[in-house]
Each structure stands twice: as structure tokens, then as C-alpha cells.
Amino acid sequence: MAMARLELSPALPSLRSIAPCGVRSSSFLGDAGAAYLGRGMVSVGRARISRALKVEAKIREIFMPALSSTMTEGKIVSWVKSEGDKLSKGESVVVVESDKADMDVETFYDGFLAAIVVADGEVAPVGAAIGLLAETEEEIAEAKVCFCCCSTPPPPPSPSPAPSSPAPVAAAPSPIASPVAVSTHPASQGGSRVVATPYAKKLAKEYKVDLGAVTGSGPQGRIVASDVEAAAGKAVPVSSQAAAATPSLPALLIPEATEVASAKSSSSPAIITPGTSEPFTGMQAAVARNMVDSLAVPTFRVGYTITTDALDALYKKIKSKGVTMSALLAKATALALAQHPVVNASCKDGKSFTYNSNINIAVAVAIDGGLITPVLQDADKMDIYSLSRKWKELVDKARAKQLQPQEYTTGTFTLSNLGMFGVDRFDAILPPGSGAIMAVGASRPMVVATSNGLFGVKSQMQVNVTADHRIIYGADLAAFLQTLSKIIEDPKDLTL
């Protein structure tokens, strides 16, 4: 799983101090911390301030980190540690789902996990507190009291009950004997304040649920999303629970039939309930943003037919050595791009373009709940065997959502292959920030006219390239595709 070490530094502050009585302070961060607070990150501190403004922070917030440049909120996949557990510097505390991968978040401090603010499966915006870290075991209770005191404002006052006639004296003891009449939970500060997770508050506002009337089932009586849903009558249906427990089909866009068959046999499709609506996952939201951004780029498309008999023969010959068709296509594309650098260029500001110094081939992979493009970096310089091993490693990490950002954000040219599904041809959408993407169709035996005037059968595939017309023109793509065709039809250079 991808790892993210978060530390209190000018580059990426991760832990903030919190005061038991809500005393707000930014002094403990120093000048760098004040700069972050100036950008909207508010810190709460338990401070002992001397003449030199020295601050001693003993209870710290663990907050939702920004794990990528496009991440605005994160989902808690699971807490690795439980409340009260001792933590050591560099130890994994929680697994966070960003828009493209799951990341292990490590602590940069020794201490104890005092409180879990955002429970497993819940969502919090970047910068929001998700847990509390106490310096000593004795301060765990203090941290919990502190969190209850300053986490949320009190709920709006409930209307006064209508006056009623006095009850008989004999009936007076009955409410005392009934524990059901008491709705106060441990984290509510005696009923004066209600403590709920950020996602629970969001749902309460959406469903118009009064949090003051909800009894929390989370840590220390904290109200979690399921409590709000139950109060609003929005309990998850049994069919949805069954769908969550059923692994869905990880349909990877890889041309090896054995890998596709293995994926199909190892899992069953998720159960879908007609008529229901599902919110985007973090990955789906990121894909949606990119697709919308791509509409601002003027693109055009060029198609080409390539004979693949020689490539198919080479693949059969070296497949037993671990070589994949994805690696062969990436290698052939990289060698062609080396001769046509403008097709490997990119325009990001609309005013200039860059001839990229590296040829990094991104290959689209569909995984459960979204799409990601693992990148084969410097594909033109790697031999086909190393490239195949690297591709297998990237696919495995993509399946497990463990790719590091540099492994899926550094592509200079993208391949999208639907040939293994029998698709003849299709158009791919240009990813923002890149110059071109090539859609690869299936290789099929075709009856063609030969150069000596006879008919013959040859395996051919269709490729369609979508390109940014601001920097790449039709003649550029035509020349690139001619070179690619020559490399694939005479693939001796692919094994050098």
C-alpha cells in the first residue's frame, strides 16, 4: 500500500495542537505555520507561552492530508490503530483513500492515539481533524474532553414543551426508573453539546435531522453517519449491504486473455439495485473532473490500419519469458515518439508547449470504481523484458490501489486498449496536460490485396490517435503513425 509520512514542516503540516478549552493559537507553528494559517488552516493549541513565545504542544490533531494535487476530500478506509494504542514515529496510523489510490498515513510523533474523530468508511475534507494524538497515556482522557468541548457548537434550542396538567404523585417515579428517557451520550458534555463526525453533520443537514435528538454509537458516544441515517429512516437496504460485501469485477484493460479470464473467475459482478443513485467515489470524481477539463482543448483524430502478423509472431515467441502485449505496444510507441518529439509534447498553459525530455507511456487501466493510467517511465530506454516486469508490477499495484502519484501522473503519451474485448475501433478522450492519446482496437484476420495483385489474409488492427491541435497537426500524426506501423510490421528493434 502506498505510504505517506506526514510531518509538521513548511512543506506539509500534518499534526496540529489542540487545547482542552478551545484556546486558539498559531504560535507553535512558527513563521511557517502562520503562513499556512493565513491560507485558511486554523490551528487550536494547548499552549504554555513564555516571553520568547515558546509553545509546548502535548495534544495534537491528526488531520486529513492532501495526498494529490487534485484531492479535496478523503475517505477513511480503515484505522490501523485503535484508541489508546501507543504510536511510534514513522508508524502507520490510518489508511486514507485519495482520488486515485489508498495511502498509509504515518505519524511523525511518538504518543498515543487518544481519539478517532472520523470513523472507518466516512469522508472528511482535506485539513479536517480525523483523530487526536496525546503525548502521554495520562493525557488521553484530557484529549477526549478537549475534543468534546471544541468540536461542534451546541445544537439549536428545542422548543419549550407545552404545559400539561400535573401528573399524579404515584406516577412520578416511573420516568426515573426508565433509562430510555435519558438521551444524553458520553461525548455530549452532559447534553449541552453534541459531538458528531463531519460526514454525520453533512448528512444531518441534508436529511434535516436534529443531532440533539440522536444517540451516537461511535467512540465515546460520538454520532456517526449510520446514526443519522437511522434517525432519518435512510438505513442501508439489505441488497446494498450484500453488494458492499460482494467483490466486484476488476476489469483491467490488458490484452492478455489469461489475465482477463483469471480476473473474471476470481470475483463476481457487484449487485446493482435498479432505481438507486450512488455518489461518485474519489476516483470517479477525479476522472469526471479530468473529462470536463479536456473539453477545453481543441482536438482532432487520425486513424491508421497496421498489419500485426510479425508482432503476433514475436509475442508468441517471447511470451513465455514474461513479455506482455501491453509492453510490446508501449515499446513500439515509445520508439516512434523518439523520432517524432512533437507528438510527445504537451501544452498546459495555452500559451506555450513543452518538448518533454522523457518518453513516459501511460496505459489506461479500468479498475473497480474508476480508471487509472499507470506510467511506464522512459519506455524507449528500457528493454522489453524489464518493461514487461515493470508493467506487471504497476498493474498489481493498480489493482491494490497502491500506486504512488508519480506512477500515474507523469505520462507524456497515453495508450488505451480495448482490443481484448473485441472492439474494432474507438476514440479516446485526451487527458488534460498531454499532447496525444492512442486508442488501440483488436487485431483481426482480414482479406487484403497483396502487392503482386493477389488476395491474402493478414492480421490487422485499427489505431486512432486523438491529439491537441494547438501543438500537433495532421501531418505530424500521419508521419508518427507511418513510423509506428513500420516498427510493428518489422519488430526486430523491440527486443534490442
C-alpha positions in Angstrom: 0.0 0.0 0.0 1.3 3.5 -0.8 2.9 5.3 2.2 2.6 8.9 3.2 4.7 10.3 6.0 3.2 13.4 7.3 5.2 15.9 9.3 5.0 19.4 10.7 7.0 21.3 8.2 6.7 24.2 5.8 6.1 21.6 3.0 3.2 19.7 4.5 1.9 20.3 8.1 0.1 17.2 9.3 -0.4 17.5 13.0 -1.9 20.4 14.9 -2.1 21.1 18.6 -5.5 21.3 20.3 -6.4 22.9 23.6 -8.6 21.4 26.2 -10.7 24.6 26.4 -10.6 25.6 22.8 -7.7 28.1 23.1 -6.7 29.1 19.6 -3.1 29.6 18.9 -0.7 29.5 15.9 2.5 30.3 17.8 3.6 26.7 18.0 3.9 26.5 14.2 6.3 29.4 14.0 6.5 31.7 10.9 5.9 28.8 8.6 2.9 27.7 10.5 1.5 31.2 10.4 1.8 31.2 6.7 -0.3 28.1 6.5 -2.9 29.6 8.8 -3.0 32.6 6.6 -4.2 30.2 3.8 -7.1 29.1 5.8 -5.7 26.3 8.0 -6.8 27.1 11.6 -4.9 25.6 14.5 -6.1 25.0 18.0 -3.3 24.8 20.6 -2.7 23.8 24.2 0.0 26.3 24.8 2.3 27.4 27.6 3.7 30.7 26.2 6.8 32.2 27.7 8.4 35.6 27.0 10.1 34.1 24.0 6.7 32.8 22.8 7.9 29.2 23.2 4.9 26.8 23.0 4.7 23.3 24.4 2.1 21.3 22.5 1.1 18.0 24.0 -2.2 17.1 22.3 -2.2 17.2 18.5 -4.8 16.8 15.8 -4.2 14.3 13.1 -5.9 15.8 10.0 -6.9 14.7 6.6 -3.8 15.1 4.3 -3.7 16.2 0.7 -2.3 13.1 -1.0 -2.5 14.5 -4.5 -2.9 17.9 -6.2 -6.5 17.2 -7.1 -7.6 15.8 -3.8 -10.2 17.9 -1.9 -11.5 15.2 0.5 -10.5 11.8 1.6 -12.2 8.7 2.8 -11.0 6.7 5.8 -10.5 3.2 4.6 -9.5 1.8 8.0 -7.8 2.8 11.2 -4.7 0.7 11.6 -4.5 1.6 15.3 -7.3 1.7 17.9 -8.0 4.4 20.5 -5.5 4.1 23.4 -2.8 2.4 21.3 0.8 3.6 21.6 2.3 5.1 18.5 5.9 5.3 17.4 7.3 7.8 15.0 7.0 6.5 11.4 4.3 4.0 12.3 1.2 3.7 10.1 -1.9 5.0 11.8 -4.7 5.1 9.2 -5.4 4.2 5.6 -6.8 7.0 3.6 -8.4 6.7 0.1 -7.5 9.6 -2.1 -8.9 10.2 -5.6 -6.6 7.6 -7.1 -5.0 5.4 -4.5 -5.1 4.2 -0.9 -2.3 5.6 1.2 -0.9 4.6 4.6 -0.6 7.7 6.7 2.3 7.6 9.2 2.7 9.6 12.4 5.7 11.9 12.8 5.4 11.8 16.6 5.5 9.3 19.4 2.4 9.2 21.6 -1.0 7.6 22.0 -4.0 7.6 19.7 -6.4 9.5 22.0 -9.5 9.7 19.9 -10.8 8.7 16.5 -12.8 11.7 15.1 -13.7 10.2 11.7 -14.6 6.6 11.7 -13.9 3.9 9.0 -15.8 4.5 5.8 -16.5 8.2 6.4 -15.4 11.2 4.4 -13.7 14.4 5.6 -12.3 17.4 3.7 -8.6 18.0 3.4 -7.4 19.7 6.5 -10.2 18.4 8.8 -9.3 16.7 12.0 -9.6 12.9 11.8 -8.0 11.9 15.1 -6.2 13.1 18.2 -2.7 12.2 19.3 -1.7 12.6 23.0 1.9 12.8 24.2 1.3 10.6 27.3 -1.2 8.0 28.3 -2.4 10.2 31.1 -3.5 12.9 28.6 -5.8 10.6 26.6 -8.8 11.4 28.8 -7.9 15.1 28.6 -7.7 14.9 24.8 -11.2 13.3 24.7 -12.6 16.0 26.9 -10.9 18.6 24.8 -12.4 17.2 21.6 -15.9 17.1 23.1 -15.5 20.7 24.2 -14.4 22.3 21.0 -15.5 20.1 18.1 -19.0 21.4 17.5 -21.3 24.3 18.6 -24.3 23.4 20.6 -27.4 22.4 18.7 -30.3 24.9 18.3 -32.5 25.0 21.4 -35.5 22.8 21.2 -39.0 24.4 21.6 -40.4 24.5 25.1 -42.8 21.7 25.8 -46.5 22.6 26.0 -47.8 22.9 29.6 -49.8 19.9 30.8 -51.8 19.0 33.8 -49.8 17.8 36.8 -49.3 14.1 36.9 -50.4 12.0 39.9 -47.8 11.7 42.6 -47.7 7.9 42.4 -46.7 8.1 38.7 -43.7 10.4 39.3 -41.1 7.7 40.0 -41.7 5.9 36.7 -39.6 8.2 34.5 -36.6 7.8 36.9 -36.8 4.1 36.6 -36.7 4.2 32.8 -33.3 4.6 31.2 -34.8 5.1 27.8 -35.9 8.6 28.7 -32.2 9.7 29.0 -30.8 10.5 25.6 -27.5 12.0 26.7 -24.5 10.2 25.4 -20.9 10.3 26.9 -19.5 12.7 24.3 -22.2 15.3 24.6 -20.8 17.2 27.6 -23.9 16.4 29.7 -26.3 17.2 26.9 -25.1 20.8 26.3 -23.1 20.0 23.2 -23.4 17.3 20.6 -20.4 15.6 19.1 -20.6 14.2 15.5 -18.3 13.3 12.7 -18.1 15.8 9.8 -19.9 13.4 7.5 -22.6 12.8 10.0 -23.1 16.6 10.3 -23.3 16.8 6.5 -26.0 14.0 6.4 -27.9 15.7 9.3 -28.1 18.9 7.3 -29.2 17.1 4.2 -31.8 14.9 5.9 -32.9 17.8 8.3 -32.2 15.7 11.4 -31.7 17.3 14.8 -28.4 16.0 16.1 -29.6 16.8 19.6 -32.1 14.0 19.4 -29.7 11.4 18.1 -27.9 9.0 20.3 -24.4 8.3 19.0 -23.0 4.8 18.6 -19.4 5.9 17.7 -16.4 6.2 20.0 -17.3 7.9 23.3 -20.9 8.2 22.1 -20.0 10.2 19.0 -22.7 10.4 16.4 -21.6 8.7 13.1 -23.2 8.6 9.7 -25.2 5.4 10.4 -26.8 7.0 13.4 -28.1 9.9 11.3 -29.3 7.6 8.5 -31.2 5.5 11.0 -32.8 8.6 12.6 -33.8 9.8 9.1 -35.2 6.4 8.1 -32.4 6.1 5.5 -31.0 2.8 6.7 -28.9 1.0 4.1 -31.1 -1.7 2.3 -30.1 -5.3 2.6 -29.4 -5.5 -1.1 -26.9 -2.6 -0.8 -25.2 -4.3 2.1 -24.9 -7.5 0.1 -23.4 -5.5 -2.8 -20.8 -4.0 -0.5 -19.9 -7.4 0.7 -19.6 -8.8 -2.8 -16.3 -8.1 -4.6 -16.8 -6.6 -8.0 -15.1 -7.5 -11.2 -11.7 -5.8 -11.6 -11.8 -5.4 -15.4 -8.2 -4.5 -16.2 -7.5 -3.2 -19.7 -4.8 -5.6 -20.6 -4.6 -7.6 -23.8 -3.5 -11.0 -22.3 -6.6 -13.3 -22.4 -5.3 -15.4 -19.5 -5.2 -12.4 -17.1 -8.7 -11.3 -18.1 -10.0 -14.8 -17.6 -8.3 -15.0 -14.2 -9.9 -11.8 -13.2 -13.4 -13.0 -14.2 -13.1 -16.3 -12.4 -11.7 -14.8 -9.2 -14.7 -12.5 -8.5 -18.3 -12.0 -9.3 -20.1 -8.8 -10.5 -21.4 -6.4 -7.9 -25.1 -6.4 -7.3 -26.8 -3.3 -8.7 -30.2 -2.2 -7.4 -32.2 -0.5 -10.2 -33.5 2.9 -9.4 -30.9 3.8 -6.9 -28.3 6.6 -7.0 -24.7 6.3 -6.0 -22.3 9.2 -5.2 -19.0 9.3 -7.1 -16.1 7.7 -5.4 -12.9 9.8 -5.1 -11.5 8.1 -8.2 -14.7 8.6 -10.2 -14.8 12.3 -9.2 -11.2 12.8 -10.3 -12.0 11.1 -13.7 -15.1 13.3 -14.1 -13.1 16.5 -13.4 -10.4 15.5 -16.0 -13.0 14.6 -18.6 -14.7 18.0 -18.2 -11.3 19.8 -18.3 -10.5 18.0 -21.6 -13.4 19.7 -23.3 -11.5 23.0 -23.3 -8.8 21.5 -25.5 -9.3 21.6 -29.3 -8.7 18.1 -30.5 -8.7 16.1 -33.8 -8.4 12.4 -34.7 -6.4 10.4 -37.2 -6.9 6.7 -37.8 -4.5 4.1 -39.2 -4.5 0.4 -40.1 -1.5 -1.6 -39.1 -0.6 -5.2 -40.0 0.3 -7.2 -36.9 1.4 -10.6 -38.2 5.1 -10.0 -37.3 4.2 -8.6 -33.9 1.9 -11.5 -33.1 4.6 -14.0 -34.1 7.2 -12.1 -31.9 4.7 -12.1 -29.0 4.1 -15.9 -29.2 7.9 -16.4 -29.3 8.7 -14.4 -26.1 5.5 -14.6 -24.2 6.9 -17.5 -22.1 9.6 -15.1 -20.9 7.1 -12.9 -19.2 6.6 -10.4 -22.0 3.2 -8.8 -22.3 1.5 -7.3 -25.4 1.0 -4.1 -23.4 4.7 -3.8 -23.0 5.3 -4.5 -26.7 2.8 -1.8 -27.8 4.3 0.7 -25.3 7.8 0.0 -26.5 6.8 0.4 -30.2 5.0 3.6 -29.4 8.0 5.0 -27.4 10.4 4.2 -30.3 8.1 6.0 -32.7 7.8 9.0 -30.4 11.5 9.3 -30.2 11.5 10.1 -33.9 8.5 12.5 -33.6 9.1 14.6 -30.4 6.2 17.0 -31.2 3.7 14.1 -30.7 5.3 13.7 -27.2 5.0 17.4 -26.4 2.4 19.0 -24.1 0.6 22.3 -23.7 -0.5 23.2 -20.2 -1.0 27.0 -20.1 -2.4 27.6 -23.6 0.4 30.0 -24.4 3.4 27.7 -24.9 4.2 24.0 -25.3 7.0 21.8 -23.9 9.1 19.2 -25.7 9.2 16.6 -22.9 12.6 15.3 -22.1 11.3 11.8 -21.2 9.0 9.4 -23.1 6.6 8.2 -20.4 3.9 5.9 -21.8 0.7 5.9 -19.7 -1.6 2.9 -20.2 -5.2 3.2 -19.2 -6.4 0.5 -16.8 -10.0 0.1 -15.6 -10.3 -0.9 -12.0 -13.3 -1.4 -9.7 -14.8 2.1 -9.3 -12.8 4.1 -11.7 -9.9 4.4 -14.2 -6.2 5.0 -13.7 -3.2 5.3 -16.0 0.0 3.6 -14.7 3.0 5.1 -16.3 6.0 3.2 -17.9 8.7 5.8 -17.5 11.5 6.1 -20.1 9.8 3.3 -22.1 12.1 4.0 -25.1 15.2 3.3 -23.0 14.1 0.1 -21.2 14.5 -3.4 -22.8 11.3 -5.3 -23.4 11.8 -7.7 -20.5 12.4 -5.0 -17.9 9.4 -3.1 -19.3 7.2 -6.2 -19.0 8.2 -6.8 -15.4 7.6 -3.1 -14.6 4.2 -3.2 -16.2 3.2 -6.3 -14.2 4.3 -4.5 -11.1 2.2 -1.4 -11.9 -0.9 -3.5 -12.7 -0.6 -5.3 -9.4 -0.3 -2.0 -7.6 -3.2 -0.5 -9.5 -5.4 -3.5 -8.5 -4.5 -2.9 -4.9 -4.8 0.9 -5.2 -1.2 1.3 -4.1 0.2 3.4 -6.9 2.3 6.4 -5.9 1.3 9.7 -7.5 4.5 9.8 -9.7 3.4 6.4 -11.1 0.2 7.6 -12.6 0.6 11.4 -13.1 3.8 11.6 -15.2 2.7 10.3 -18.6 3.6 12.2 -21.7 1.6 9.9 -24.1 -1.3 7.6 -23.3 -2.4 4.2 -24.7 -6.0 3.0 -24.3 -6.5 -0.6 -25.4 -9.9 -2.3 -25.8 -8.8 -4.9 -28.3 -9.1 -7.7 -25.8 -12.8 -7.1 -25.6 -13.2 -7.4 -29.4 -13.6 -3.7 -30.0 -12.6 -2.9 -33.6 -12.1 0.9 -33.2 -13.0 3.7 -30.8 -11.9 7.2 -30.0 -10.2 8.1 -26.7 -10.6 11.4 -24.8 -7.4 13.4 -24.5 -6.2 13.6 -20.8 -5.6 17.2 -19.7 -2.0 18.2 -19.9 -0.9 15.7 -22.5 -0.5 16.1 -26.3 -2.0 12.8 -27.6 -3.7 9.5 -26.7 -3.9 6.5 -28.9 -6.9 4.1 -28.9 -6.0 0.5 -29.9 -8.5 -1.9 -31.4 -8.5 -5.7 -31.8 -6.2 -7.4 -34.3 -8.3 -9.5 -36.7 -7.6 -11.6 -39.8 -8.6 -9.6 -42.9 -8.7 -10.4 -46.6 -6.4 -7.8 -48.2 -4.9 -7.2 -51.7 -1.2 -8.0 -51.9 1.5 -6.1 -53.8 1.5 -8.7 -56.6 -2.2 -8.3 -57.3 -3.4 -11.3 -55.4 -5.5 -11.7 -52.3 -4.3 -12.8 -49.0 -5.2 -12.9 -45.3 -3.4 -10.7 -42.8 -4.0 -9.7 -39.2 -4.7 -6.0 -38.9 -5.6 -3.6 -36.1 -7.1 -0.1 -36.2 -5.5 2.6 -34.1 -7.0 6.1 -33.7 -5.0 9.0 -32.2 -6.7 12.0 -30.5 -4.3 15.0 -30.4 -4.2 18.6 -29.2 -4.5 20.6 -32.4 -2.8 23.6 -30.8 0.6 21.9 -30.9 0.1 18.8 -33.2 -1.1 18.9 -36.8 -2.4 16.3 -39.1 0.9 15.9 -41.0 2.6 15.3 -37.6 0.3 12.4 -36.7 0.4 10.9 -40.2 4.2 10.8 -40.0 4.1 9.3 -36.5 1.7 6.6 -37.5 3.7 5.6 -40.5 6.7 5.2 -38.3 4.7 3.2 -35.7 3.4 1.0 -38.5 6.9 0.2 -39.8 8.1 -0.7 -36.3 5.2 -3.0 -35.6 5.3 -4.7 -39.0 9.1 -5.2 -38.6 9.5 -5.5 -34.8 13.2 -6.6 -34.6 14.0 -3.3 -32.8 11.6 -4.2 -29.9 13.9 -6.8 -28.5 17.1 -4.9 -28.6 
